[in-house]
């Protein structure tokens, strides 16, 4: 049964050639703009939620 060996289960560096560049492009093109948007919209969103909560609580007393 000592026949040919296959490389089916082995992974070497050639299988991931260019993966670091793709990871860097995804970081710069997707993750950083999303984080910037969250930092910009976060305080505004929290302020709006706070105002809506105040309106919901105070409207019966108007």
PDBQT receptor file of N, H, CA, C and O in Angstrom, charges set to zero:
ATOM      1  N   UNK A   1       0.811  -1.185   0.000  1.00  0.00    +0.000 N 
ATOM      2  CA  UNK A   1       0.000   0.000   0.000  1.00  0.00    +0.000 C 
ATOM      3  C   UNK A   1       0.859   1.254   0.000  1.00  0.00    +0.000 C 
ATOM      4  O   UNK A   1       0.318   2.359   0.035  1.00  0.00    +0.000 OA
ATOM      5  N   UNK A   2       2.147   1.122  -0.037  1.00  0.00    +0.000 N 
ATOM      6  H   UNK A   2       2.586   0.224  -0.066  1.00  0.00    +0.000 HD
ATOM      7  CA  UNK A   2       3.023   2.284  -0.016  1.00  0.00    +0.000 C 
ATOM      8  C   UNK A   2       3.057   2.952  -1.370  1.00  0.00    +0.000 C 
ATOM      9  O   UNK A   2       3.997   2.763  -2.142  1.00  0.00    +0.000 OA
ATOM     10  N   UNK A   3       2.050   3.719  -1.655  1.00  0.00    +0.000 N 
ATOM     11  H   UNK A   3       1.286   3.872  -1.029  1.00  0.00    +0.000 HD
ATOM     12  CA  UNK A   3       1.949   4.377  -2.951  1.00  0.00    +0.000 C 
ATOM     13  C   UNK A   3       2.299   5.851  -2.880  1.00  0.00    +0.000 C 
ATOM     14  O   UNK A   3       3.194   6.274  -2.149  1.00  0.00    +0.000 OA
ATOM     15  N   UNK A   4       1.589   6.582  -3.634  1.00  0.00    +0.000 N 
ATOM     16  H   UNK A   4       0.862   6.238  -4.228  1.00  0.00    +0.000 HD
ATOM     17  CA  UNK A   4       1.826   8.012  -3.767  1.00  0.00    +0.000 C 
ATOM     18  C   UNK A   4       1.250   8.794  -2.591  1.00  0.00    +0.000 C 
ATOM     19  O   UNK A   4       0.159   8.487  -2.109  1.00  0.00    +0.000 OA
ATOM     20  N   UNK A   5       1.967   9.780  -2.142  1.00  0.00    +0.000 N 
ATOM     21  H   UNK A   5       2.853  10.029  -2.533  1.00  0.00    +0.000 HD
ATOM     22  CA  UNK A   5       1.449  10.636  -1.073  1.00  0.00    +0.000 C 
ATOM     23  C   UNK A   5       0.797  11.866  -1.685  1.00  0.00    +0.000 C 
ATOM     24  O   UNK A   5       1.260  12.399  -2.693  1.00  0.00    +0.000 OA
ATOM     25  N   UNK A   6      -0.262  12.295  -1.068  1.00  0.00    +0.000 N 
ATOM     26  H   UNK A   6      -0.637  11.862  -0.249  1.00  0.00    +0.000 HD
ATOM     27  CA  UNK A   6      -0.932  13.503  -1.558  1.00  0.00    +0.000 C 
ATOM     28  C   UNK A   6      -0.731  14.631  -0.561  1.00  0.00    +0.000 C 
ATOM     29  O   UNK A   6      -0.464  14.391   0.617  1.00  0.00    +0.000 OA
ATOM     30  N   UNK A   7      -0.858  15.841  -1.030  1.00  0.00    +0.000 N 
ATOM     31  H   UNK A   7      -1.075  16.036  -1.986  1.00  0.00    +0.000 HD
ATOM     32  CA  UNK A   7      -0.726  17.019  -0.169  1.00  0.00    +0.000 C 
ATOM     33  C   UNK A   7      -2.090  17.530   0.259  1.00  0.00    +0.000 C 
ATOM     34  O   UNK A   7      -2.264  18.732   0.460  1.00  0.00    +0.000 OA
ATOM     35  N   UNK A   8      -3.026  16.668   0.397  1.00  0.00    +0.000 N 
ATOM     36  H   UNK A   8      -2.885  15.691   0.234  1.00  0.00    +0.000 HD
ATOM     37  CA  UNK A   8      -4.403  17.088   0.656  1.00  0.00    +0.000 C 
ATOM     38  C   UNK A   8      -4.545  17.881   1.953  1.00  0.00    +0.000 C 
ATOM     39  O   UNK A   8      -5.218  18.911   1.960  1.00  0.00    +0.000 OA
ATOM     40  N   UNK A   9      -3.943  17.442   3.030  1.00  0.00    +0.000 N 
ATOM     41  H   UNK A   9      -3.395  16.606   3.024  1.00  0.00    +0.000 HD
ATOM     42  CA  UNK A   9      -4.143  18.084   4.319  1.00  0.00    +0.000 C 
ATOM     43  C   UNK A   9      -3.126  19.165   4.639  1.00  0.00    +0.000 C 
ATOM     44  O   UNK A   9      -3.314  19.917   5.595  1.00  0.00    +0.000 OA
ATOM     45  N   UNK A  10      -2.058  19.261   3.868  1.00  0.00    +0.000 N 
ATOM     46  H   UNK A  10      -1.906  18.649   3.091  1.00  0.00    +0.000 HD
ATOM     47  CA  UNK A  10      -1.009  20.214   4.233  1.00  0.00    +0.000 C 
ATOM     48  C   UNK A  10      -1.288  21.582   3.627  1.00  0.00    +0.000 C 
ATOM     49  O   UNK A  10      -1.734  21.713   2.487  1.00  0.00    +0.000 OA
ATOM     50  N   UNK A  11      -1.009  22.582   4.432  1.00  0.00    +0.000 N 
ATOM     51  H   UNK A  11      -0.647  22.475   5.358  1.00  0.00    +0.000 HD
ATOM     52  CA  UNK A  11      -1.122  23.959   3.948  1.00  0.00    +0.000 C 
ATOM     53  C   UNK A  11       0.229  24.620   4.164  1.00  0.00    +0.000 C 
ATOM     54  O   UNK A  11       0.793  24.569   5.258  1.00  0.00    +0.000 OA
ATOM     55  N   UNK A  12       0.730  25.227   3.130  1.00  0.00    +0.000 N 
ATOM     56  H   UNK A  12       0.272  25.268   2.242  1.00  0.00    +0.000 HD
ATOM     57  CA  UNK A  12       1.994  25.938   3.273  1.00  0.00    +0.000 C 
ATOM     58  C   UNK A  12       1.780  27.419   2.971  1.00  0.00    +0.000 C 
ATOM     59  O   UNK A  12       0.649  27.860   2.766  1.00  0.00    +0.000 OA
ATOM     60  N   UNK A  13       2.853  28.169   2.945  1.00  0.00    +0.000 N 
ATOM     61  H   UNK A  13       3.771  27.811   3.111  1.00  0.00    +0.000 HD
ATOM     62  CA  UNK A  13       2.762  29.605   2.742  1.00  0.00    +0.000 C 
ATOM     63  C   UNK A  13       2.217  29.999   1.384  1.00  0.00    +0.000 C 
ATOM     64  O   UNK A  13       1.666  31.091   1.245  1.00  0.00    +0.000 OA
ATOM     65  N   UNK A  14       2.348  29.164   0.399  1.00  0.00    +0.000 N 
ATOM     66  H   UNK A  14       2.796  28.277   0.512  1.00  0.00    +0.000 HD
ATOM     67  CA  UNK A  14       1.885  29.521  -0.940  1.00  0.00    +0.000 C 
ATOM     68  C   UNK A  14       0.363  29.575  -1.041  1.00  0.00    +0.000 C 
ATOM     69  O   UNK A  14      -0.173  30.270  -1.904  1.00  0.00    +0.000 OA
ATOM     70  N   UNK A  15      -0.329  28.858  -0.181  1.00  0.00    +0.000 N 
ATOM     71  H   UNK A  15       0.107  28.293   0.520  1.00  0.00    +0.000 HD
ATOM     72  CA  UNK A  15      -1.791  28.880  -0.225  1.00  0.00    +0.000 C 
ATOM     73  C   UNK A  15      -2.341  30.231   0.216  1.00  0.00    +0.000 C 
ATOM     74  O   UNK A  15      -3.446  30.608  -0.172  1.00  0.00    +0.000 OA
ATOM     75  N   UNK A  16      -1.574  30.961   1.025  1.00  0.00    +0.000 N 
ATOM     76  H   UNK A  16      -0.676  30.654   1.339  1.00  0.00    +0.000 HD
ATOM     77  CA  UNK A  16      -2.033  32.254   1.543  1.00  0.00    +0.000 C 
ATOM     78  C   UNK A  16      -1.289  33.415   0.899  1.00  0.00    +0.000 C 
ATOM     79  O   UNK A  16      -1.191  34.486   1.498  1.00  0.00    +0.000 OA
ATOM     80  N   UNK A  17      -0.780  33.233  -0.267  1.00  0.00    +0.000 N 
ATOM     81  H   UNK A  17      -0.859  32.363  -0.754  1.00  0.00    +0.000 HD
ATOM     82  CA  UNK A  17      -0.045  34.303  -0.932  1.00  0.00    +0.000 C 
ATOM     83  C   UNK A  17      -0.987  35.468  -1.224  1.00  0.00    +0.000 C 
ATOM     84  O   UNK A  17      -2.022  35.295  -1.868  1.00  0.00    +0.000 OA
ATOM     85  N   UNK A  18      -0.624  36.645  -0.748  1.00  0.00    +0.000 N 
ATOM     86  H   UNK A  18       0.217  36.786  -0.225  1.00  0.00    +0.000 HD
ATOM     87  CA  UNK A  18      -1.438  37.834  -0.957  1.00  0.00    +0.000 C 
ATOM     88  C   UNK A  18      -2.519  38.040   0.077  1.00  0.00    +0.000 C 
ATOM     89  O   UNK A  18      -3.264  39.017  -0.009  1.00  0.00    +0.000 OA
ATOM     90  N   UNK A  19      -2.632  37.158   1.050  1.00  0.00    +0.000 N 
ATOM     91  H   UNK A  19      -2.027  36.365   1.120  1.00  0.00    +0.000 HD
ATOM     92  CA  UNK A  19      -3.700  37.283   2.042  1.00  0.00    +0.000 C 
ATOM     93  C   UNK A  19      -3.462  38.472   2.965  1.00  0.00    +0.000 C 
ATOM     94  O   UNK A  19      -4.418  39.113   3.401  1.00  0.00    +0.000 OA
ATOM     95  N   UNK A  20      -2.203  38.777   3.268  1.00  0.00    +0.000 N 
ATOM     96  H   UNK A  20      -1.426  38.256   2.913  1.00  0.00    +0.000 HD
ATOM     97  CA  UNK A  20      -1.914  39.919   4.138  1.00  0.00    +0.000 C 
ATOM     98  C   UNK A  20      -2.305  41.218   3.445  1.00  0.00    +0.000 C 
ATOM     99  O   UNK A  20      -2.805  42.138   4.092  1.00  0.00    +0.000 OA
ATOM    100  N   UNK A  21      -2.084  41.301   2.147  1.00  0.00    +0.000 N 
ATOM    101  H   UNK A  21      -1.678  40.554   1.622  1.00  0.00    +0.000 HD
ATOM    102  CA  UNK A  21      -2.480  42.493   1.402  1.00  0.00    +0.000 C 
ATOM    103  C   UNK A  21      -3.986  42.639   1.399  1.00  0.00    +0.000 C 
ATOM    104  O   UNK A  21      -4.500  43.748   1.542  1.00  0.00    +0.000 OA
ATOM    105  N   UNK A  22      -4.696  41.549   1.239  1.00  0.00    +0.000 N 
ATOM    106  H   UNK A  22      -4.278  40.648   1.123  1.00  0.00    +0.000 HD
ATOM    107  CA  UNK A  22      -6.154  41.591   1.269  1.00  0.00    +0.000 C 
ATOM    108  C   UNK A  22      -6.652  41.991   2.651  1.00  0.00    +0.000 C 
ATOM    109  O   UNK A  22      -7.592  42.778   2.766  1.00  0.00    +0.000 OA
ATOM    110  N   UNK A  23      -6.036  41.461   3.694  1.00  0.00    +0.000 N 
ATOM    111  H   UNK A  23      -5.272  40.823   3.601  1.00  0.00    +0.000 HD
ATOM    112  CA  UNK A  23      -6.421  41.843   5.057  1.00  0.00    +0.000 C 
ATOM    113  C   UNK A  23      -6.198  43.330   5.290  1.00  0.00    +0.000 C 
ATOM    114  O   UNK A  23      -7.035  43.993   5.901  1.00  0.00    +0.000 OA
ATOM    115  N   UNK A  24      -5.087  43.854   4.814  1.00  0.00    +0.000 N 
ATOM    116  H   UNK A  24      -4.407  43.315   4.317  1.00  0.00    +0.000 HD
ATOM    117  CA  UNK A  24      -4.784  45.273   4.977  1.00  0.00    +0.000 C 
ATOM    118  C   UNK A  24      -5.781  46.132   4.202  1.00  0.00    +0.000 C 
ATOM    119  O   UNK A  24      -6.229  47.166   4.699  1.00  0.00    +0.000 OA
ATOM    120  N   UNK A  25      -6.126  45.710   2.996  1.00  0.00    +0.000 N 
ATOM    121  H   UNK A  25      -5.763  44.871   2.593  1.00  0.00    +0.000 HD
ATOM    122  CA  UNK A  25      -7.095  46.465   2.194  1.00  0.00    +0.000 C 
ATOM    123  C   UNK A  25      -8.472  46.449   2.850  1.00  0.00    +0.000 C 
ATOM    124  O   UNK A  25      -9.164  47.467   2.849  1.00  0.00    +0.000 OA
ATOM    125  N   UNK A  26      -8.879  45.318   3.408  1.00  0.00    +0.000 N 
ATOM    126  H   UNK A  26      -8.317  44.491   3.409  1.00  0.00    +0.000 HD
ATOM    127  CA  UNK A  26     -10.163  45.253   4.102  1.00  0.00    +0.000 C 
ATOM    128  C   UNK A  26     -10.158  46.131   5.340  1.00  0.00    +0.000 C 
ATOM    129  O   UNK A  26     -11.158  46.778   5.651  1.00  0.00    +0.000 OA
ATOM    130  N   UNK A  27      -9.035  46.159   6.050  1.00  0.00    +0.000 N 
ATOM    131  H   UNK A  27      -8.222  45.634   5.798  1.00  0.00    +0.000 HD
ATOM    132  CA  UNK A  27      -8.928  47.014   7.232  1.00  0.00    +0.000 C 
ATOM    133  C   UNK A  27      -9.055  48.479   6.846  1.00  0.00    +0.000 C 
ATOM    134  O   UNK A  27      -9.802  49.225   7.480  1.00  0.00    +0.000 OA
ATOM    135  N   UNK A  28      -8.345  48.892   5.830  1.00  0.00    +0.000 N 
ATOM    136  H   UNK A  28      -7.738  48.286   5.315  1.00  0.00    +0.000 HD
ATOM    137  CA  UNK A  28      -8.353  50.300   5.435  1.00  0.00    +0.000 C 
ATOM    138  C   UNK A  28      -9.652  50.699   4.744  1.00  0.00    +0.000 C 
ATOM    139  O   UNK A  28     -10.103  51.834   4.893  1.00  0.00    +0.000 OA
ATOM    140  N   UNK A  29     -10.256  49.792   3.998  1.00  0.00    +0.000 N 
ATOM    141  H   UNK A  29      -9.890  48.870   3.878  1.00  0.00    +0.000 HD
ATOM    142  CA  UNK A  29     -11.426  50.145   3.206  1.00  0.00    +0.000 C 
ATOM    143  C   UNK A  29     -12.753  49.886   3.872  1.00  0.00    +0.000 C 
ATOM    144  O   UNK A  29     -13.762  50.465   3.468  1.00  0.00    +0.000 OA
ATOM    145  N   UNK A  30     -12.787  49.030   4.887  1.00  0.00    +0.000 N 
ATOM    146  H   UNK A  30     -11.968  48.560   5.216  1.00  0.00    +0.000 HD
ATOM    147  CA  UNK A  30     -14.065  48.665   5.502  1.00  0.00    +0.000 C 
ATOM    148  C   UNK A  30     -14.081  48.979   6.994  1.00  0.00    +0.000 C 
ATOM    149  O   UNK A  30     -14.971  49.686   7.467  1.00  0.00    +0.000 OA
ATOM    150  N   UNK A  31     -13.124  48.471   7.725  1.00  0.00    +0.000 N 
ATOM    151  H   UNK A  31     -12.401  47.897   7.341  1.00  0.00    +0.000 HD
ATOM    152  CA  UNK A  31     -13.175  48.557   9.185  1.00  0.00    +0.000 C 
ATOM    153  C   UNK A  31     -12.938  49.983   9.675  1.00  0.00    +0.000 C 
ATOM    154  O   UNK A  31     -13.678  50.464  10.533  1.00  0.00    +0.000 OA
ATOM    155  N   UNK A  32     -11.930  50.663   9.153  1.00  0.00    +0.000 N 
ATOM    156  H   UNK A  32     -11.329  50.272   8.456  1.00  0.00    +0.000 HD
ATOM    157  CA  UNK A  32     -11.648  52.016   9.630  1.00  0.00    +0.000 C 
ATOM    158  C   UNK A  32     -12.757  53.009   9.297  1.00  0.00    +0.000 C 
ATOM    159  O   UNK A  32     -13.111  53.807  10.164  1.00  0.00    +0.000 OA
ATOM    160  N   UNK A  33     -13.328  53.006   8.085  1.00  0.00    +0.000 N 
ATOM    161  H   UNK A  33     -13.040  52.358   7.381  1.00  0.00    +0.000 HD
ATOM    162  CA  UNK A  33     -14.468  53.906   7.856  1.00  0.00    +0.000 C 
ATOM    163  C   UNK A  33     -15.672  53.577   8.735  1.00  0.00    +0.000 C 
ATOM    164  O   UNK A  33     -16.391  54.481   9.160  1.00  0.00    +0.000 OA
ATOM    165  N   UNK A  34     -15.898  52.292   9.011  1.00  0.00    +0.000 N 
ATOM    166  H   UNK A  34     -15.314  51.558   8.665  1.00  0.00    +0.000 HD
ATOM    167  CA  UNK A  34     -17.011  51.920   9.886  1.00  0.00    +0.000 C 
ATOM    168  C   UNK A  34     -16.765  52.414  11.309  1.00  0.00    +0.000 C 
ATOM    169  O   UNK A  34     -17.689  52.890  11.968  1.00  0.00    +0.000 OA
ATOM    170  N   UNK A  35     -15.533  52.305  11.784  1.00  0.00    +0.000 N 
ATOM    171  H   UNK A  35     -14.781  51.918  11.249  1.00  0.00    +0.000 HD
ATOM    172  CA  UNK A  35     -15.207  52.803  13.118  1.00  0.00    +0.000 C 
ATOM    173  C   UNK A  35     -15.340  54.318  13.177  1.00  0.00    +0.000 C 
ATOM    174  O   UNK A  35     -15.830  54.857  14.169  1.00  0.00    +0.000 OA
ATOM    175  N   UNK A  36     -14.912  55.006  12.132  1.00  0.00    +0.000 N 
ATOM    176  H   UNK A  36     -14.514  54.568  11.326  1.00  0.00    +0.000 HD
ATOM    177  CA  UNK A  36     -15.044  56.464  12.101  1.00  0.00    +0.000 C 
ATOM    178  C   UNK A  36     -16.511  56.872  12.104  1.00  0.00    +0.000 C 
ATOM    179  O   UNK A  36     -16.882  57.832  12.780  1.00  0.00    +0.000 OA
ATOM    180  N   UNK A  37     -17.342  56.166  11.367  1.00  0.00    +0.000 N 
ATOM    181  H   UNK A  37     -17.040  55.386  10.818  1.00  0.00    +0.000 HD
ATOM    182  CA  UNK A  37     -18.771  56.475  11.356  1.00  0.00    +0.000 C 
ATOM    183  C   UNK A  37     -19.385  56.237  12.731  1.00  0.00    +0.000 C 
ATOM    184  O   UNK A  37     -20.201  57.035  13.193  1.00  0.00    +0.000 OA
ATOM    185  N   UNK A  38     -19.000  55.150  13.383  1.00  0.00    +0.000 N 
ATOM    186  H   UNK A  38     -18.338  54.502  13.007  1.00  0.00    +0.000 HD
ATOM    187  CA  UNK A  38     -19.547  54.872  14.719  1.00  0.00    +0.000 C 
ATOM    188  C   UNK A  38     -19.123  55.935  15.723  1.00  0.00    +0.000 C 
ATOM    189  O   UNK A  38     -19.916  56.328  16.579  1.00  0.00    +0.000 OA
ATOM    190  N   UNK A  39     -17.884  56.403  15.629  1.00  0.00    +0.000 N 
ATOM    191  H   UNK A  39     -17.239  56.084  14.934  1.00  0.00    +0.000 HD
ATOM    192  CA  UNK A  39     -17.431  57.454  16.536  1.00  0.00    +0.000 C 
ATOM    193  C   UNK A  39     -18.135  58.776  16.253  1.00  0.00    +0.000 C 
ATOM    194  O   UNK A  39     -18.352  59.567  17.171  1.00  0.00    +0.000 OA
ATOM    195  N   UNK A  40     -18.495  59.024  14.998  1.00  0.00    +0.000 N 
ATOM    196  H   UNK A  40     -18.319  58.381  14.253  1.00  0.00    +0.000 HD
ATOM    197  CA  UNK A  40     -19.206  60.246  14.647  1.00  0.00    +0.000 C 
ATOM    198  C   UNK A  40     -20.683  60.151  15.028  1.00  0.00    +0.000 C 
ATOM    199  O   UNK A  40     -21.239  61.095  15.588  1.00  0.00    +0.000 OA
ATOM    200  N   UNK A  41     -21.317  59.023  14.729  1.00  0.00    +0.000 N 
ATOM    201  H   UNK A  41     -20.865  58.256  14.274  1.00  0.00    +0.000 HD
ATOM    202  CA  UNK A  41     -22.760  58.887  14.924  1.00  0.00    +0.000 C 
ATOM    203  C   UNK A  41     -23.131  58.454  16.336  1.00  0.00    +0.000 C 
ATOM    204  O   UNK A  41     -24.273  58.648  16.751  1.00  0.00    +0.000 OA
ATOM    205  N   UNK A  42     -22.212  57.880  17.076  1.00  0.00    +0.000 N 
ATOM    206  H   UNK A  42     -21.284  57.723  16.739  1.00  0.00    +0.000 HD
ATOM    207  CA  UNK A  42     -22.519  57.376  18.410  1.00  0.00    +0.000 C 
ATOM    208  C   UNK A  42     -23.073  58.416  19.359  1.00  0.00    +0.000 C 
ATOM    209  O   UNK A  42     -24.152  58.215  19.916  1.00  0.00    +0.000 OA
ATOM    210  N   UNK A  43     -22.371  59.527  19.566  1.00  0.00    +0.000 N 
ATOM    211  H   UNK A  43     -21.494  59.690  19.114  1.00  0.00    +0.000 HD
ATOM    212  CA  UNK A  43     -22.907  60.548  20.481  1.00  0.00    +0.000 C 
ATOM    213  C   UNK A  43     -24.229  61.141  20.011  1.00  0.00    +0.000 C 
ATOM    214  O   UNK A  43     -25.111  61.412  20.825  1.00  0.00    +0.000 OA
ATOM    215  N   UNK A  44     -24.370  61.342  18.712  1.00  0.00    +0.000 N 
ATOM    216  H   UNK A  44     -23.653  61.122  18.051  1.00  0.00    +0.000 HD
ATOM    217  CA  UNK A  44     -25.636  61.873  18.187  1.00  0.00    +0.000 C 
ATOM    218  C   UNK A  44     -26.771  60.889  18.435  1.00  0.00    +0.000 C 
ATOM    219  O   UNK A  44     -27.872  61.284  18.821  1.00  0.00    +0.000 OA
ATOM    220  N   UNK A  45     -26.503  59.623  18.215  1.00  0.00    +0.000 N 
ATOM    221  H   UNK A  45     -25.609  59.302  17.901  1.00  0.00    +0.000 HD
ATOM    222  CA  UNK A  45     -27.528  58.600  18.413  1.00  0.00    +0.000 C 
ATOM    223  C   UNK A  45     -27.927  58.506  19.879  1.00  0.00    +0.000 C 
ATOM    224  O   UNK A  45     -29.111  58.389  20.194  1.00  0.00    +0.000 OA
ATOM    225  N   UNK A  46     -26.948  58.557  20.777  1.00  0.00    +0.000 N 
ATOM    226  H   UNK A  46     -25.986  58.652  20.522  1.00  0.00    +0.000 HD
ATOM    227  CA  UNK A  46     -27.261  58.487  22.205  1.00  0.00    +0.000 C 
ATOM    228  C   UNK A  46     -28.070  59.708  22.647  1.00  0.00    +0.000 C 
ATOM    229  O   UNK A  46     -28.968  59.588  23.480  1.00  0.00    +0.000 OA
ATOM    230  N   UNK A  47     -27.754  60.875  22.094  1.00  0.00    +0.000 N 
ATOM    231  H   UNK A  47     -27.024  60.972  21.417  1.00  0.00    +0.000 HD
ATOM    232  CA  UNK A  47     -28.508  62.079  22.431  1.00  0.00    +0.000 C 
ATOM    233  C   UNK A  47     -29.954  61.962  21.958  1.00  0.00    +0.000 C 
ATOM    234  O   UNK A  47     -30.875  62.351  22.676  1.00  0.00    +0.000 OA
ATOM    235  N   UNK A  48     -30.156  61.429  20.762  1.00  0.00    +0.000 N 
ATOM    236  H   UNK A  48     -29.408  61.113  20.179  1.00  0.00    +0.000 HD
ATOM    237  CA  UNK A  48     -31.510  61.257  20.238  1.00  0.00    +0.000 C 
ATOM    238  C   UNK A  48     -32.301  60.248  21.070  1.00  0.00    +0.000 C 
ATOM    239  O   UNK A  48     -33.481  60.461  21.350  1.00  0.00    +0.000 OA
ATOM    240  N   UNK A  49     -31.663  59.166  21.459  1.00  0.00    +0.000 N 
ATOM    241  H   UNK A  49     -30.704  58.993  21.232  1.00  0.00    +0.000 HD
ATOM    242  CA  UNK A  49     -32.339  58.165  22.294  1.00  0.00    +0.000 C 
ATOM    243  C   UNK A  49     -32.715  58.769  23.639  1.00  0.00    +0.000 C 
ATOM    244  O   UNK A  49     -33.800  58.504  24.156  1.00  0.00    +0.000 OA
ATOM    245  N   UNK A  50     -31.831  59.576  24.208  1.00  0.00    +0.000 N 
ATOM    246  H   UNK A  50     -30.950  59.791  23.788  1.00  0.00    +0.000 HD
ATOM    247  CA  UNK A  50     -32.111  60.228  25.484  1.00  0.00    +0.000 C 
ATOM    248  C   UNK A  50     -33.302  61.175  25.353  1.00  0.00    +0.000 C 
ATOM    249  O   UNK A  50     -34.177  61.192  26.218  1.00  0.00    +0.000 OA
ATOM    250  N   UNK A  51     -33.340  61.957  24.284  1.00  0.00    +0.000 N 
ATOM    251  H   UNK A  51     -32.628  61.943  23.581  1.00  0.00    +0.000 HD
ATOM    252  CA  UNK A  51     -34.461  62.878  24.084  1.00  0.00    +0.000 C 
ATOM    253  C   UNK A  51     -35.770  62.127  23.867  1.00  0.00    +0.000 C 
ATOM    254  O   UNK A  51     -36.810  62.543  24.378  1.00  0.00    +0.000 OA
ATOM    255  N   UNK A  52     -35.734  61.030  23.119  1.00  0.00    +0.000 N 
ATOM    256  H   UNK A  52     -34.889  60.692  22.704  1.00  0.00    +0.000 HD
ATOM    257  CA  UNK A  52     -36.956  60.249  22.905  1.00  0.00    +0.000 C 
ATOM    258  C   UNK A  52     -37.440  59.642  24.214  1.00  0.00    +0.000 C 
ATOM    259  O   UNK A  52     -38.644  59.581  24.462  1.00  0.00    +0.000 OA
ATOM    260  N   UNK A  53     -36.520  59.198  25.047  1.00  0.00    +0.000 N 
ATOM    261  H   UNK A  53     -35.542  59.248  24.846  1.00  0.00    +0.000 HD
ATOM    262  CA  UNK A  53     -36.893  58.641  26.342  1.00  0.00    +0.000 C 
ATOM    263  C   UNK A  53     -37.528  59.709  27.227  1.00  0.00    +0.000 C 
ATOM    264  O   UNK A  53     -38.516  59.447  27.913  1.00  0.00    +0.000 OA
ATOM    265  N   UNK A  54     -36.962  60.902  27.212  1.00  0.00    +0.000 N 
ATOM    266  H   UNK A  54     -36.160  61.115  26.655  1.00  0.00    +0.000 HD
ATOM    267  CA  UNK A  54     -37.551  61.991  27.991  1.00  0.00    +0.000 C 
ATOM    268  C   UNK A  54     -38.954  62.333  27.509  1.00  0.00    +0.000 C 
ATOM    269  O   UNK A  54     -39.845  62.583  28.321  1.00  0.00    +0.000 OA
ATOM    270  N   UNK A  55     -39.156  62.345  26.209  1.00  0.00    +0.000 N 
ATOM    271  H   UNK A  55     -38.432  62.142  25.549  1.00  0.00    +0.000 HD
ATOM    272  CA  UNK A  55     -40.484  62.642  25.665  1.00  0.00    +0.000 C 
ATOM    273  C   UNK A  55     -41.472  61.559  26.065  1.00  0.00    +0.000 C 
ATOM    274  O   UNK A  55     -42.602  61.863  26.448  1.00  0.00    +0.000 OA
ATOM    275  N   UNK A  56     -41.061  60.300  25.980  1.00  0.00    +0.000 N 
ATOM    276  H   UNK A  56     -40.143  60.053  25.669  1.00  0.00    +0.000 HD
ATOM    277  CA  UNK A  56     -41.972  59.202  26.336  1.00  0.00    +0.000 C 
ATOM    278  C   UNK A  56     -42.350  59.238  27.815  1.00  0.00    +0.000 C 
ATOM    279  O   UNK A  56     -43.470  58.878  28.178  1.00  0.00    +0.000 OA
ATOM    280  N   UNK A  57     -41.430  59.668  28.661  1.00  0.00    +0.000 N 
ATOM    281  H   UNK A  57     -40.520  59.961  28.365  1.00  0.00    +0.000 HD
ATOM    282  CA  UNK A  57     -41.721  59.714  30.092  1.00  0.00    +0.000 C 
ATOM    283  C   UNK A  57     -42.540  60.950  30.451  1.00  0.00    +0.000 C 
ATOM    284  O   UNK A  57     -43.426  60.879  31.303  1.00  0.00    +0.000 OA
ATOM    285  N   UNK A  58     -42.253  62.075  29.812  1.00  0.00    +0.000 N 
ATOM    286  H   UNK A  58     -41.533  62.133  29.120  1.00  0.00    +0.000 HD
ATOM    287  CA  UNK A  58     -42.865  63.337  30.256  1.00  0.00    +0.000 C 
ATOM    288  C   UNK A  58     -44.177  63.679  29.560  1.00  0.00    +0.000 C 
ATOM    289  O   UNK A  58     -44.885  64.565  30.038  1.00  0.00    +0.000 OA
ATOM    290  N   UNK A  59     -44.538  63.027  28.462  1.00  0.00    +0.000 N 
ATOM    291  H   UNK A  59     -43.962  62.307  28.074  1.00  0.00    +0.000 HD
ATOM    292  CA  UNK A  59     -45.738  63.464  27.741  1.00  0.00    +0.000 C 
ATOM    293  C   UNK A  59     -47.024  63.320  28.548  1.00  0.00    +0.000 C 
ATOM    294  O   UNK A  59     -47.927  64.132  28.346  1.00  0.00    +0.000 OA
ATOM    295  N   UNK A  60     -47.176  62.352  29.446  1.00  0.00    +0.000 N 
ATOM    296  H   UNK A  60     -46.442  61.692  29.611  1.00  0.00    +0.000 HD
ATOM    297  CA  UNK A  60     -48.444  62.309  30.196  1.00  0.00    +0.000 C 
ATOM    298  C   UNK A  60     -48.629  63.505  31.125  1.00  0.00    +0.000 C 
ATOM    299  O   UNK A  60     -49.755  63.819  31.510  1.00  0.00    +0.000 OA
ATOM    300  N   UNK A  61     -47.542  64.170  31.488  1.00  0.00    +0.000 N 
ATOM    301  H   UNK A  61     -46.627  63.915  31.176  1.00  0.00    +0.000 HD
ATOM    302  CA  UNK A  61     -47.629  65.277  32.433  1.00  0.00    +0.000 C 
ATOM    303  C   UNK A  61     -47.777  66.628  31.747  1.00  0.00    +0.000 C 
ATOM    304  O   UNK A  61     -47.841  67.653  32.425  1.00  0.00    +0.000 OA
ATOM    305  N   UNK A  62     -47.833  66.652  30.429  1.00  0.00    +0.000 N 
ATOM    306  H   UNK A  62     -47.781  65.819  29.879  1.00  0.00    +0.000 HD
ATOM    307  CA  UNK A  62     -47.976  67.930  29.718  1.00  0.00    +0.000 C 
ATOM    308  C   UNK A  62     -49.414  68.378  29.662  1.00  0.00    +0.000 C 
ATOM    309  O   UNK A  62     -49.710  69.433  29.100  1.00  0.00    +0.000 OA
TER     310      UNK A  62
